[in-house]
Amino acid sequence: MVKTALEEFAFLIPILPALAFVITFFFGKKMPAGGAIFPILAIAGSFVISFMITLRMLGNPEEVISQSHSWFAVLNFGVLIDPLAAVMLSMVSFVSLLIHIYAVSYMSHDPGKPRYFAETALFTAAMLSLVLSDNILQFFVSWELVGLCSYLLIGFWFEKPSAAAAAKKAFLTTRVGDVMFLTGIIILTSDLLKLAGGFQDGTYLLRFDEIFSYIPQLSALQANIFGFEISHLTIITLLFFGGAIGKSGQFPLHVWLPDAMEGPTTVSALIHAATMVTAGVYLVARTFPMFIAAPDSLMVVAYLGGFTALFAGTMGIVMNDLKRVLAYSTISQLGYMMLGLGLGSVIGLEAVGVSIFHLINHAFFKALLFLCAGSVIHAVGTQDMRELGGVGKVMPITAVTMTIAALSLAGFGIPGTLIGTSGFFSKDPIIEAAYIFGEHSNNWIPYLFSIAAAFLTSAYIFRLIFMTFTGKPRSNYHGHESPAIMTVPLAILALFALVFGGLTRTGFMAFLEETFTNSFVNLNIGNLAGIGRNELIGTTGNEPLLILWLPLIVALAGLAIAFLIYYLRVVKLGPLASMKNPIYRLLYKRYYQHEIYTEFLSLGIVYGVIAFLTQVIDVIIDSIVEAFGIITVGVSEELRKVQTGVVQNYATAVIAGVGLLIILVKLIMEVI
């Protein structure tokens, strides 16, 4: 009975916030708090339904909720809630709910409140729809709607040129990945139609269970690219990963994320914690059976994820803007999640468990970090850390909760015990799995990336803590603690950032591993790994003691360095943190990405080529028009000579023409 009721209400999870969007958009100006009550109630309803489904599924993970309805006869739209979707739905709706409650106070003085709450409600609905999708086409439609909402919210204060530019940058950069994703869907659809002999009645080829059933045949299809035989499955999965690179801010399509800070801080929290950037990680996790059966695809995911984690950390260490430090932190942590998925070539389905576990924990402490930053900005009026200092004295609740989030981000905990922050219980397993990967494949680069990134993570987040909350004020600000409607969500998120990882570690991993063995799909991951030439060994649990303690050691080292430099100030940063220092200049300039991407590639090459082609086309068209004019004038001049004005000449021409016409008709009749 309970199961039936839950199945009947599952479709309401994205529908409720979508309805809230419509109501708030049209009637929000006439309602209290800009109509915030409707999005809050709707998302609360989505969370209750999601959480009840998750609780029911914990006891029976093999029985999933699956509903499909025909769309244009051969396509479908539907709902799929399995262990992977259940935990994502609960996280997205819960974190989004807290952010919306917080935003009631944060956006209280903004005249655009109705538009803000309408757009955030639609944003949440799009993300929930994406998670619920049971087929790749519906997934892509929701994916695009998420991108549209991010454009609207990043550019919420569109009257600011920087906000408008950031919104366009985010939209155009993620479109690069979206085109790759769509190309992958087109190739996949073409291959499935070929293998299935066309669309079949009652069979939805683009539904995930159908796609997974064709994995061996897709792997057998080969394409010749530059003389190399490459599996179609490898091409499709790499194109899917291209989409994930754009949405989840992986190198080299990460450049939009730091600029996305131009939107309200609550939007940053929503994008970086609950929606948008997690969509790419979820895509790879949802299609994991395809990746593990595709030769070399997971290796690309692991390498790029590990590199992104380290690369973003190097830039986070020199940023002075409170929100930009957190933006680079998000890119780095997303790199960890991708690294965890890429390690599936060795640890199998455990990769989905460790990656999504870190995604969930990251949602809690990253939402907390951004909302704490918003609390500081709301009270103090600046986000430049060089102008802060001593904020902890006037904002103790914000200082304590943000320190808890920092400890969780850095992954502080005691190995071999249940003592630790949530980030400790999810990030350390990824690093340990990278060690197992290196030991098994003799490829230590992903592990080195992950350890170096762990050191930088601790260093930049405690640099932020010490520069913001300790010492003396470095400007004449007048801070005050935020109201309860803002601090209560901070306290709730702080609790989850502290204890969620330790309380759910074992059960969460086991639950997620049931994602691909249930009533909807029942896959043998070992066999699929064999197709992809991957040898699974799983996690041994016998890593050397040093390997277990090394993440904590490097985190403590990062904390110690930040403490010595930014709290005790035993090191003078003048010569080091100077544009005369080539390393500092390289990092502060963000490896000259703006110069390379915007000035050289976009303005120099793309716009330059377009301008050149435009001139060439203009010259060609002008030449054609001019040639037609010359020919027309020339022909008319010759025809003028025929017009003699002598009647006898005209009569002769008419008689000759009629005679030729008679002869032509006679010849045609004889042939017929």
N, C-alpha and C positions, 0 to 999 in steps of 0.2 A: 504493500500500500504506500509506504513512504517513498519507495523507489519510483512508483508510477507518478506520484505527485511531483517529485523533483524533476522527472523527465518532462512533465507538462509545463513546468515553470522555467526550464532551462533557457528557453528562447528569450525570456524577459531580461536576462543578464545584460545584453547590449541594448535592448529595446528601451528599457527604463531611462538610462541617461540620454538616449537619442530623443525621447519624448521631452525630457527636461530641457534639451537644447532648443527644441521648437518653442516651448512655452516661454522660456527665458528670453529667447531672441526677440519674440514679438511683444511680450507683455512685461519684461523685466523692469523697464523704467517705471512702471506703476506699482512695483512691489517693494517691500522693505529689503534693505541690503542689496539692492540691485537684482533681486530675484534669486539670491543664492540658495534659498530654502529648497527650491525644487531640485537643482543638481545634487544637493547634499542628501535629500531624502531618496532620490532615485539611485544614487550610487550606494547609499546605505542598504537599499533593497537588493541591489546587485550583489553586494558583499554577503548579505544574509543567505541568499540563495546559493552563491558560490561556496560559502563556508559549510552549509548544510550538506551540499553534494560532496565536498571534500571529506567531511566526517564520515558520511555513509560509505564513500569509496575506500577509506582507510581500512575498513574491515573486509572489503571484498573488491580488491583492485582489478580483478580480471573481468568484472561486469561493468562495462563502460556505458555511457549514455550516447547513443548514436541516432540521429534523426536526419533523414535525407528527403528532399522534395524535388520533384522534376522542375527544370527550368529550361525553356525552349526545347523540350522533348529529350535532347541528348545530353544536356548539362544538368547540374543540380546545385542547390544551395542547402546547407544542412548544419547540424550541430554535432560536434564531437567533444565529449568530455571524458578523457582518460586521465591517469595519474599526472601526466605532464601538464595537460590543460587545466586540471583542477587546481594545482598549486599556483599556477600562473594567474588564474582567475581570482583566487583568493587574495594573492599579493597585490595585483593591480587595483582591485576594487578597494582593498583596505587602505593602502598607501594613498590612493587618490582621494578617498574619503577624508583622511586626516589633513591632506593638503588643502582641500576645499574648505574645511572648517577653519583652518589657520588663515586662509585667504580672506575670510569675512572681515577680519580686523586689518590684515595687511593691505587690502585694496579698498578700505573704507572711504578714503578721501579721493579715490580716482573716479572721475566722471564717466569712465567707460566700463563701470562694473557690470552692467547687464551684458554687454558684448563679451566681456572677459569670461563670466560664468557660463554663458551660452557656448563659447568656443571650447572651454575646458571640459564641459559636459560632452560635447561632440567628440573631443579628443579621447576621452575615456571610453566612450561608446565604440569608437573605431578600433581602439586597442583590444577591447573585450571581444569585439566581432572577429578580429584577426586571430585571437587565441582560440575561439570556438570553431573556426572554420574546419570543415571536414574534407575540403578539396582545395587544390592548389589555385584555382581560378578565383574562388571566393576569398582565399587568403590574400591574393594579389590586389583585389579590389579594396579590401580593408587596409592593406599595406599602403596603397596610394592615398586613401582617405587620412591615414595617420600622417603622411607627409604633408598633405594640404593643411591639416590642423596645425602642424608644427610651424608652417610658413605664416599662418595667421597669428599665432601666439608669439613667435619670436619677433615679428613686426607689429606687435600689439600697439606700441607707441610709435606708430608709423610716421608721425610728424617729425620725429628725430631722423635725420639722414642716416645715422649709423645703424639704427634699428631696421630701417627699410632695406639698407644694403645687406645687413646680416640675414634678414629673412630671404632675400633673393639668393644669397650665397648658399644658404642651407637648402633651399628648394632646388637650385641648379646642380649643386654638388651631389645631393642624394639622387637626382634624376640619372646621373651617370650609372650608379649602381642599379637603379630601377630598370633601366634599359637592358642591362645585362640579365637581370632576373627575368624580365619579360621574354628576352631571347631564349633563355633556358626553358621557359614554359612552352614556347612555340616549338622548339626542337623536341621537347618531351612529348608534346601532343602529337606531332608528326610521327614520331617513332611508335607511339602507342597505337595510333590509327593503322600504321603499317603492320604492326605485330598482331593486332586484334582483327584486322580485316575490315576496319571501319567501325563506326558507332553501332553498338548492339542494343536492342530494346531491353530496358530494365537494367542495363549496366552503365555505370557512370565512370568513364575511363579516368577522369581527373581526380577522383576521390582517392585519398591517401592509401586505403587498403588495396585498391586496384593498381595503383602505381607500384606499390611494394611487391605485388604478386608478379610483376613483369621485370623485376630487377635482374634476374639471370639473363633474360633475353636482351634487355637493354645493354647489359655489360658485354654481350657477345657482338653487338653492332660496333663496327670499327670505322673510323674516318681517317683518311690520309692527310695529315697537315704537315707541310714542309718535309715530306719524306718520312714522317713518323706515324706509325699506326696508333691511334688514340681511341680508347673506348668512348662511345657516345655517353655512357654514364659519367665518365670523368668530365667530359665537356659540360654536361648538364649541371653537375654538382658544382663545378668551378664557377659557372655562370650564376647559379644560386648564391654561392658564396660572394660573388661580386655584388649582388644586391645587399647581402648582409654587411659587407665592408662599408657600403654607403650609409645604411641606416644605423649601424652600430659603431660608426666612427673609427674604423680600423685604417691603418696606413695603407694607401696614401689619400683616402677620401675622408680623413678625420678633420680636415681644416674648418669645416662648418661649425663644429661643436663649441670651440672657445668663443666664437663670435655670437653664438646663440645666447650668450649671457646678456644680450641687449634687451631681452624680454624681462617681465617682472620675475623676481626671484622664485615665486611660487611656480611659475612656468618652467623655470630651470629645474626645480625639484621634480616636477611632473615628468619632464622630458628625460632627465638623467636617472630617475629612480624607477618609475612605474611604467612609462610608455616609451614609444619611439626607439630609443637606443637599445632596449631589450628585445625589440622585434627581430633584429638580425640574428642574435644568439638563439632566439626561439625558433627561427626558420631552420638553422642548421640542426638544432636538437630535434625538431619535428621530422626532418627528412634524414635523420642520422642513418637509418638502414641503407639509404642510397649512398651516403658518403663512405660508409665502411666497406661497401662492395665496389667502390670505384678506386682503382689503383692510383695512389699518390695524392688523392684529394685531401685526405686527413693530414698528410704531411704538410701540405700547403697551409692548411688551417692552423696547425701547430706552430709552424715557423712564423707566419704573419702575426698570429696572436701574441706569441712570446716577444717578438720584436716590437710590436705596438705597445705592450706593457712597459718595456724599458724606454722606448723612444719618448713616449708621453711623459714619463717620470722625469726625464732629463730637463724638459721644459717647465714642468711644474715647480721645480726647485728654484727658479729665478723669477717667477711671476709675482707681482706686487698687488694685483687686483684679487680681492678675496674670492670672488666667484670664478675667476679664471683659473686659480689654483685648483679649485674643485672640479672645473671642467676638464683639466688635464688629468686629474685623478680619475674621473669617469672613463676617459679614453683608456687609461692604463688598466683599470679594473676590467673593462670590457675585453681588453687583450688577454687578461688572465682567464676569462670565461671561454674565449675562443681557443686558447691554449689547452684548457681542460678538455674541450670537445675534440681537438686534434689528437690528443693522446689516446683516443679511442682505438687507434690502430694497434695498440698494445693492450690496453686495459678493458676494451670492449664497452659494454653498456654502462660500466661504472663511470665512464666519461660523461655521460648525460647526467648522472647523479651528482658528480662533484661540480660540474659547470652550473647546473640549474640551482644547486644548493647555494653556490656563491652568488648567483644572480639574485636569489631571494634575500639573502643576508645583506647583499650590497644595496638592495632597495631600501632596507630599513636604515642603515647607517648613512647612505648617501642622501636620502630624503631628509634625514636629521641634520646632516651637515649643511645642506642648502637652506633649510628652514631656520637654522641657527644663524647662518649668514644673513638671511633676510631679517631676522630679529635685530641683528646688529645694525644693518643698513637702515631699517625702519626707525630705530631709536637714535642713531648717531648721525646719519645723513651722509655717510661716505663709505666706500668700499675699498679705498686705498689703504693697505695695511701700514704704509709709511706714515699715515696720519692718525693711526689708532694708538694702541698701547693703553694698558690699565683698564680696559673695558670690563674685565672680570669683577672689578670693585663695584661697578654700578649695575652690572647685569649678571648676577651670580648664577641664576638658573640657566641662562643661555650658556654661560661659561662652562658649567658642570656638564650639561648635556652635550655640548660640542666636544668636550674633552673625551667623553665616553665614546662618541662617534669616531673620534680620531684614534682612540685605542683599538676600536673594532676594525677600522680601515687598515691600520698598521698590523693587525693580526696578533695582538698580545694574548698570550696564554701559556700554560705550562704543558709541554708535551707529555703524553701518557696519562693525563688526568682529565677530569671534567671541569677543570678551572680554566676559564678563558672566555674571551669575547666571541661574539658570533662570527666575526671575520676570521678569527683564528681557526675555528672549526671548519671553515669552508675554503679559505685560501691555502692553508698548509697542506691539505690533501692534494691540491693541484700541484704544488711544488714537489711533494713526495712522489706523485705519479710521474712528474717530469724526470725525476731521478730514476725511477723504474724504467721509463722509456729510454733514457740514456744508457742504462746498464744493459738493457735488452738489445738495443740497436747500435750501441757504441756511438751514439749521436748525442753529445752533451750540450749542444747549443741551446735548445729550448730550456734546459735546466739552468744554465748560466744566465739566460735572459730573465728567468723568473726570480732567481736569487738577487740579482742586481736590482731588479725592479722593486723587490721587497725592501731593500735598503733605502732606495730613493723615496718610496712611499712614506716610510717612517720619517725621513728627514724633512720632506716638504710639508707634511701635515702638521708636524710639531713646530716647524718654522712658523706656520700660520698661527698656531695656538699661542706661541710665545710672543710673536709680534703683535697680536691682536689683544690678548687678554692680560698680559703681564707687563710689568714695568710702569713707567709714567706716561700719561697722555702726551702725544707728540703734536697735538693740535688743540684748538680751543673748542672742543665739541661738548655738548651737554646731553649725555646719555641717561637712559632710564630703563628699567626692566620692562619687557613687553607685557601686555595684559594677559589674563588667564586663558582667553580663547586662543592665544598663540602659544603660551608655555605648556598648556596641558597636552596638545599634540606632540610637543618636544619631549615631554616626560614619557609618554607612551612609546614613542619611537626609540627613546634611550633604553627603555626596559627591553624592547625586542633586540636592540643592538647588543645588549649585554647577555641575555639568557637564551634567545631563540636557538642559536646554533648548538649550544650544549644540550638543550632539552630534546632536540629533534634529530641530532646527527645520524644515529644509526637507523632509526625508522624511516627517515626521509630518503636516504640512499636506497634502501630496499624497496620503498614504495615507488620511486621513480623508475627503477629497473623493470617494473611490471608494465611500463608504457607500451612495449612492443610484444607483449605476451598476454593477450586478453581476448575477449569475445569479438573485438573489432579486427585486430590483426594478431596473428600468431606466428612470429618469425623466429627462425633459428639464426641468431646473430653470428654464431660460430661458422655456419655454412656461408653466410654472406661475407664474412671477413675473409674466408678462403677464396671467394671470387675476386676480392680486392687484393689478394696476395698479402694479407695482413695476418700475422701470427699472434693470437691472443694468449696472454699469460696471466692477466689479472694482477691485482695488487697482492704482494706477498706478505706485507705486514712485518717483514724482517729487515727493514732498512737499518743501517748502522745508526748508533745513538747520535753521532755527530750530525747526520742528515736530518734527524727528527728535531734537533735543537738549533740547527743552523738558521732557519727562518726567524726564530726568536732572537738569536744572537745578532743578526744583521739589523733587525728592528730596533733592538736596544742600542746598537751602534748609531743608527740614524737619530734616535731620540737623544743620545748623549751629545752628538755633534750639534744638533739644533739647540740643546740646552746650553752648551758652552758658548756658542756664537750669539744666540739671540736672547738668552736669559742672563747668563753671567757676563757676556760680552768680553770674553778673554781674547777674542780674535778681532782685530780691526778689519772690517770688510772693505774699507775704502779702495785699496789697490785691486782687490779681487773682484768686487762688484762694480767694476768700472768698464765703460765701453772701450777703454784702451786695452782691456784684457780680451784677447781674441776668442777664448773659450766662452767667457761670459757673454760677449757680443753675439757669438753664434747661437747660444741658447736663448738669449733675450730676444733676438731677431727671429726666433723659432726656425732656425736653420734656413732662413731666407725663403720660407715657403710662400709668403705673399709675393715676393719679387719673382719667384719661379712660376707659381701658379697663375697669379693675376697679371703681373706686368709682362712676363716673358711669354707664357703659353696663351693666356686669354687675350690680352691686349696686343701682344707682339705677333704671335703666330696666327691664332684663330681669327681675330678681328683684322689683322693685317692681310691674311689670305682672302678673307671675305671682301675687304676693301679693294684688293687687287682684282679679284674676279669681277666685282661690280664694275670697275673701270673697264675691264676687258669686254664684259658683256655690253656695256654702254657703247663702246667703240664699235663692236660687231653690229649691234642693232642700228646704230647711226649709219654705218656703212651700208647695211642692207637697205634701209629706207632711202638713203641717197642714191644707191644703185637703181632701185625701182624708179625713182624720179628721173634719172638720166635715161634709162631704157624707155620709159613712157614718152619722154620728150622726143627722143630719137625716132621712135616708131611713128609718133604723130607727125613729125616733120616729113617722113617718107610718105605717109598716107596723104598728106596735103598735096603731094605732087600728082596724085591720081585724080584729085578734084580739079579738072581742067575747065569746067563750065561749058563744054561742047556737048550738045544733046546727042549727036551721032555716036560719040564715044561711049556714053552711058547706055544707049540702045544696043550697041555691039556687045558690051559687057553683059547685059541682061540676057541677050540671045545665047551667048556662049555659055553662060551659067546654066540656063534652062536646058540647053542641049546636053551638057555634061551630066546634069541631074537625071535626064531621061535615060542616057546610056548606063548610068550607075544602077538605076532601078531595074532595067532590063537584065543586066548581068546578075543581079541578086535573085531575080525571079527564076532565071535559068538554073542557078545553083540549087535553089530550093526544089 
